[in-house]
Amino acid sequence: MKKAAQRSWIKALDSKFIICSKKQNNFRICYKALTLSLLILLSYPAFSFPQSSAESLVQEGADHLQVFFQNKAASRTAVVQFENDSELTDLAMQKIYQLLMARLENEKNIRVSDLLVHFTNGRGEFNLSNVAELDYLLYLKFIQNKTKTGLGLAVFSRWQDKLVSIKYIETHLGKDEMDFLNSKNFAFPEMGFSKLTEFETKKNLMDIQSISSADAQTRYFFYYPDEIIIYLAKEGRLEKQSSCQLKWTRPLYPVLNYQGKLLVFAFKQDLVLTAGGNFSPVAQVLTFSNNQWLETAKIGFVPFKQVLFNQNPYLVGARYEEGKNYFKDKVYFMPFTDPAANSEIVEKKSRPAYAIDFSVQEGQLQGVHLIDREYTYHLLTSDLAEKNPGTAKKGASLAASEGDWLAVSDYSRQTDQLFFYDIKAGGLRPVYTGKIAGEVQFITAGTWQAVKGFWVCVQVPQDDAGRSVLQFWGKPQ
Amino acid sequence: MSKLKLLALPLALLLVYAIKPYYGGEISMKLNEPTSFTLNTANYSNLILYSLIYENFFYLQKDGAITTHVFEDYRYDAGGRTLILTIKDNLSFSNGKPLSAKNIQVSLKMFLGANLFAASKLNRLIKNIRADENQIRIELLADDPAILSLMTAPELVVLAENEQSFSGPFYPEEWEKGSHLILKANPFYTGGRTYLDAVKIVFSDDVVPDVFLSSPKSLKENYQEFDSGIYQNIYLCFLQGDIGQNTKIALYTLMKKFNEVTGFKYKELRTLTSDEESPVSIQIKTISPQKTASILKSSDIKLYILASLSYLEKDLTAFLKGSNLKIETLFIDDSQMMNFLNSTAIKYVLIDKIFQTKIAAEEKISRILKESSFNQFNVKYLRMLGELDEVKYSNSQELLMEQIARISETIINDGFIFPLFQKTYSMYIHHVWQGVEVDYYGRPLLQKARKTND
């Protein structure tokens, strides 16, 4: 078997030079070059490193990349090929990959994208649709010989159209560590976003918000067109606590697909919620008083967030095109001083959008994220000035978790997935991808068991009745 | 196959599944020009047109399922022999005026008063109709849980008090007579606003429409055929007892000649329903052109034609002019027909009826008897209908056929209706449109229609 493997590598050696002169994004071919390099490296003991764990193996790889990129600024980089020729499982490979990603995310000279869709049958599958936007492509291979396990790492420069760096690191992985890596319940501390829980939900769920009370209990508000159901989280499950029936009045625009946003916040001594949707031109303001929710006002737009301007609270939001599935081309601001009174609304021009969210840090509006009707992502400043128009098509759902993370769905119905971006620096840095078995209906930021992340409502495709599941994707700290 | 082509296929599939339905766009349909927006479902073209602006109480799907957009809930209370319909909250007509339980009650009563077989069947069952705040309670004379199926008639629609209000997915916005009619999406449509912004109904053949009606199996490239088994029969009716047999035959011969000179656009009809299912064949002998001319030359004939046949106007007028006969054609709206009958001595009428192949022959013959006998309807016919009902429940196909044959013979012998022509239809929809469903009556449901690449 080993001989057969060697033969295939020798075959790769024969075609090496033809390969690299071909198209720059021909990954299959470039990989042959990598295996050749690894073969060469394997025969030189001087390149071996006496390491003792997977983590140090990855750390060494990351160190090598740090040195390589130290004189380069914000190099757009991603792993585009990862193969496993060791006895480690696919799961272990995913963990090793995540560990490497976590290390690279912290490198200031690297703008790393996480393109891994999944790892199966010894091979990683990557989303290569946006490779043209990258500067460097990384190829990884895990290899095992009699006593040691090695990681081969090659860097391909798209601009120079050649391999610019090759590294092979070897270490001894004991059986215990291998078992540890292969076990399902293991997670590296810096792993990316993953699905932490999943619930069945009834049809037409439009949004979820939560609020923690003084007794440290978290209440979850599930927003449906005709009611809001309030749940209490108990040991990994949700228990219905109460519900609030919503009474809408004319004009009411019947819709094919319900969409809406809910906002829950404490205001002075009261708990206030606002609920709006694409079926009504007004959002309801409900205040919790005497153990019941009372409608105290109506607002002419759908509030998304509460923000501070000059230390004064405002509601910021958008307005749906009545009866349709997108927002009008304006963003609305309203001073919020009294839950029972309307203030003058200030509107600012933006653009019609399938999805909008506002990133808010410590009450301050940081930016506006939107996906227009052409499925292009736009990042706007707090003044709604265009900051970073995207080029690639994005899905029609997004949500911002404070000023830290942005989750966006894919531009596809059959193979939906989630893209998580780091927005802490004000930009958009892709860091993780999660596969979704269904179609994303909406994404909203939230918390689950003290973990911040995103609620994702998914329409399960194989069920004609429209079965919906609700997932929580979080990044354990 | 080149790599490029191999890649293009999944890419195309991916584009089909863009994540959100696109709101916007216009679909064009070639239909006959209406005379007004008063409900008229006499022919297939009208059946489609009026389904776009009037919402049915219930829809009968192709698979027999009954659905509704108007009612939140409907249930039959067997104990109280009452059908309870609960209307959805906060519904509105196209102009924003409230659509209430009262509107439902009035619409149902108007339907029951119409000269329709489906209405008379329902009428026989209903004791009273009451409207509460958001409920309509239909109390029956006898227990009949199947009442809901009678309420799927295409003519049972939600009507507004105001003529400018519409309950359907679209409402008329602009009508350029002889050219086109623009229907705009109703923002308050009870079933949820359509993805389409508009439907353009074109009346001429100047443009290639997205949807049109034509004979079945007319192979049209890029179009999907929906053959719902719809056919249209045209009859010549004589509504006064003093019309001589010779005049009837002469006028019948003239109409046959008209079909011949216009290129046999219609199939000859020798039964009251369709030649394939009728137990009897009706042979009416035509006479020579000379004899026809000599009989009709001294007559002063006013031939009333239902507005649903208005598309015949041009050809028929030219034909009659060429025949040098004093025959005046007058087009009359179906809804005004009964009023005209009471006020005017209408003698000659050209009418049409559409039928669905799947509907039982006894149902069709009942419809003809009830809807086409006009002022000639009498106790004898009522008795025949009663007998047909009885035979229906005897489970004897032989007896049933005998009764149908007897009714057909009686009608023809009484001489008030002569079958003339028949035309079968399929609906063709361009492949670029997806999400178009077709109901039991062959009507396109455009609620979720959108272009493939949107």
Interface residues (C-beta under 8 A of the other chain):
Chain A: W248 T249 R250 P251 L252 Y253 P254 V255 L256 N257 E321 E322 G323 K324 N325 Y326 Y354 R373 Y375 G395 A396 S397 S409 D410 Y411 S412 R413 Q414 D416 E439 V440
Chain B: L13 L14 Y17 A18 I19 K20 P21 Y22 Y23 H69 K88 D89 N90 L91 S92 G96 P98 P187 F188 Y189 T190 G191 G192 R193 Y195 Q447 K448
